Amino acid sequence: MNPATAAPGTAPLLDLTGIRKTLAGRLVLDDVSLSVNAGETVVLLGPNGAGKTTLLGTACGRIAPDDGRASLAGGDPRRNVSVRQTLGFVPQQIALYPYLSVRENLEVFGRMMGVARDALNARIEEALAWSGLEDRARDRVDVLSGGMQRRLNIVASVLHQPGLIMLDEPTVGVDVNARERIHELLRRLRADGLGILLTTHDLGQATTLADRVVFLLDGRVRLEGSPGALIRDVYGDSREITITLSTMPTRDQHLRLTESGLAPVHDGRTWTGSVDRDFDGVARWNQKLTDMALTAAEIRVREPSLEGVFLRLTGEVLSL
């Protein structure tokens, strides 16, 4: 939708440096640094309580950091109203007027965001085409599917042609087809030069969309990089192996599994690691388990993914 874009080599659209924030006596963000450039999609990953939503609030100027610096379009989003005009924001909860029509919602949001009256109608028509909602323009929002509402929420947030859009869990609660439509919309915005920062629990979504992923755990950035690079760093040319034991290992067996290169998941019955691409590695692991007096209830081998990276990092599944 023809957003404002930065020239190559210019400063990041968003630059967070050393952000610290304490809420209700708990350190929510601990020395977090993050940047987003024009034409780049950055996906923020982490479990509930990791600090993702607080970080978005700090980035858009709604939350004042205790320490550190937030720069949006070269200015302070807390003090400079004009730089907030360069931002589009899509919250996790649908932020639309349910009893107004699709077109009426776009008119309201366009006016609130300062779109000139003589440009508003053209922007609305473009938004309807982009979102695939031309045929539903007169329908009330409350009769639309969840996926349609989320697409409308996204295009409403970019009517003023910002340089950066932030989205908090943009596909939560939608079906697979609706999610793919939203992904396509985000790809088109990125191709048009927008910087995109989104949070998600969906590791598949991160792999599909992200130029960079940032793992946020306990308020700190633990890993950052392209999905492919992070997977290669953890697995190299190997496949991912997940072994679920028939019984809980003893302390000694736990130690031997760890020394063999596996990492525990959940309660300690499931373990994850790497295995050679020839499936001889599975037979070797069966023998190792036998030598440890352990039996596998299930052994699964697959191409490595961000899910495996997260498991190795935390020992937990990033659940929806």
N, C-alpha and C positions, 0 to 999 in steps of 0.2 A: 504493500500500500504506500509505496514511495516515501519511506521514513527519512528523516534527516540522518545523514551518515557522516562519519568522520573520514578524513583523507588517510591513506595508508601512512603508517609511521607516526601518527598522532598519539596523544595520551589515551589511556583506556577510558571508556565511557564511565565505568565504575571502578574505583580504586579504594579498597578498604585496607588499612594498615594498622596492625597491632591492636585490633578491637578487643576490649575487655568490657564485660557487663555482668553485674551481680543483680539478681532479682530475688526478693524474699530471702536474703541471706545465702543464696546459692550462686556460685560462679557459673553463669550460663555460657558466656563466651570468654575464652582465655587466649589472648594474643592471636586473634584470627586475622589473617591477611588474605585477600582475594581480589582478583580483578576480572573485568569483562571488557572485551574489545568489540568494536563494530564488526558485524558479520560473523560473530562467534556465539556458539551455544555452550554455556557452562552449566552443568548439572550438579546440584548440591545433594549429596546422599548422606543418610544417617538415620538411626532409629529415632523413635519418638523421644523427645527430651534432649536431643543432641544439641539443640540451639539453632536449628535451621530457620524457624519462623522469626526468632529474635534477630537473627542476622539480617533477614530481609527487612524487618522493621527498622533496623539501624541504617541499612543501605538507602532506604527511601526517606529517611529523616524523621520517622515517627518515634523512634527510640533514640535517646541521647546516650552515647557510650560513656562509660566511666573513664576510659582511657583509649587512646588511639585516634585515628583520623578517618573520616568517611568523605570521599570526594565523588561527586556525581556531576558529570559534564564539566569538570574542572572547578566546581564550587561546592560549598557546604550545604547539603540538603536540609539541614536544620535551620540555617540562617538565610538562605538565598531561595526565595520562592521561584525565581525564574528558572533555576536549574531543575526544579521538580517538574517543570513543563516538558522536560526532555524524557520523562519517564512514563511508561504505562505499567499499571499494577493490576494483577489478577489474583484475588485472594482465593483461599481454598473453598470457602463457602460462596455459592452463587451470589453475585452482587448485581442483581437486576430488579426491576420493578415488575412483580409477577402479574399485575392486573393491567399493565400497559402492553400494547402490541410490540412486536419486534422492531418495527420502524419507529414507533414512539420512544422506545428505550434508546435507540441510537440517536434520535433527535435530542433527547434530554442529556445524554452523556456528551454529545458533541458540543452542546451549548455550555455545559458545566466546564468542559475542558478548553473553552475559548476558541473553538473553530469558528471562523468568520461565517456570517450568515450566508453570504453569496457562494461559499465553498461547501457548505454543510450538505446540501442535497447530493452533490456529486460524491462526496465522501461516503454518504450513506449507501448510495447505489453500489459503490465499489465494495463496501463492507458486506453488503448482502450477497454480492457475487462471490467474494472471497470465501465467505462462510457457507455458501451453498444454501442460503435461506431465502432466496428471492421469492419462492413460492409460498413462504410462510410469513412474509413481511407484515401481513395484517392480523396474523394470529396472536392471541395473548401469550405471553411468555409461560404462564403456568400450565399451558396445554402442550408445551414442547417436551421432547425427551430430554433426559439429562445431558446427553452428548450434544444436542442442539443448543441447549442453554449454555454449555461451556464454550462452544464455538462462538456464540453470540457475545459472551462475556469477554473473550479474547479480542474480537474485532472492535468491540466498543472501547476497549482500553487503548487502541492504537488509532482512533479517529483523528487525534491531534498530531499524528505522525511523529511520535517520539523516536529517539535514537536507541532507547533501551526499554525492554519489557521484562518484568519480573513476574513469575507465576509460582504460586504455592500449591503444589499437588494438582496440576491442571487436569489430570484424567482420573482422579479418584471417583469410584462409583459408577464409571461408564463401562459399556460393553466393548468387546474387541473392535467391532466395526467403527464405533464412535471414537475410540482411541486412535485408530489409524487415520481418521479424518482430521483429528486434532493434530496428530503428528505431521500430516501433510501441510496443514495450515502453518505450523511452526517452521517447517522447512522453507516454506515460501517467504515467510517473514525474514528468516535468516538470509536467504538468497537475495532479498531486497536490501540487505545491509544492516538490519537490526542486530543489536547485541541482545542476547537472551540469557537470563538467569532463572533457572527453575529448580524447585525442590521436588523430590519424588522418593517413594519407597520402591519403585518399579525398576529393578536393575536392568531388565530387558529394554525398557524405555531409555534408560541412560545410555546403554550400548548403542542403541539405534540413533539417538539424536545428538549425543554430546561430542563436541570437539575436545572438551576437557571435563573430567569429573573430579569432584572434591569430596573426599570422605570426611565428614565431621562427626567426631565421637567425643562425648563428654566435654563439649565446648571447644575442642581443639581440632585443627586440621591434621589428620593423620596420614593421608595419602592424597596426591594430586597428580594428574596427568591424563593423557588420552586413554580411552578404554583399552585400545590395543597395546599400548606401551605398558600399562599397569599389569595386564594379563601376562605379557611376555616376561616382565620383571619377576613375577611370582612363579610362572610355570615353564618359561623357556619354550622348548619344543615338545614338552611332555603333554600328556593328557591329565585330566583331573580324575582322581580315584576317591570314592567315598565308600567306607566300610562300616556297616552296622553289625555290631557284635551280638551274639546270642545272649550273652550275660555281661554284667558289668565287670570291667577288669579290676583286679586287685591293685594295690599301690605299686607293687613291683611290675606287674604287667603294664600298668599305665606308664611307668618310667620307660620300659622297653619299647612301647609303641612310640613314645615321644622321641627316643633316641634313634628310632628307625625312620624318622622324618615325617610322621603323621602329627596332625594337630586335632585335639578333641573338639567336638561340637556338642552343644546342649549339655546333656547330663553325663557325657563321657562314654556312652555306648556307641556313638557314631564318631568316626574319625575321617579326616580328609587329608589328601596329600597329592603327590605327583606320581605318574607311572609312565614308563616308556610307551611310545606309540605302537610298538608291536605288543600284542596282547599276552606275550610271555610274562609280562610283569604281574599279571593277575595270578598266574600259577605260582610265581615266586612269593607273592603275598600270602597265598593260601598256605604255602609251606612255612612261611615266617609265623603265621598265626598258630599253626600246629605246633611249632617249636615253642611257642609261648603258652601252650595249653589253652588256646582260645579258638572259638569257632565263629565263622561269619554267618549271620542270618541273611545278609545281602551284601553284594559287592557291585558297585556301579561305576562304570568308566564312561567319561564323556569329554567332549571338547571343553577346554577351560573357558570360564566366563567371569564377569564381574561378581556374580554370586559366589564363586569359589574364592575370589580375591577377598571379598567381605568375610567369608567364613574363616579364611586363614588369619585375617586381621583381628576378628572379634570372637570367633567361636560361636557366633549366633547367626540365625537366618534373619535377613531384613524383611520382615513380614509386612504385608499390606494392611 
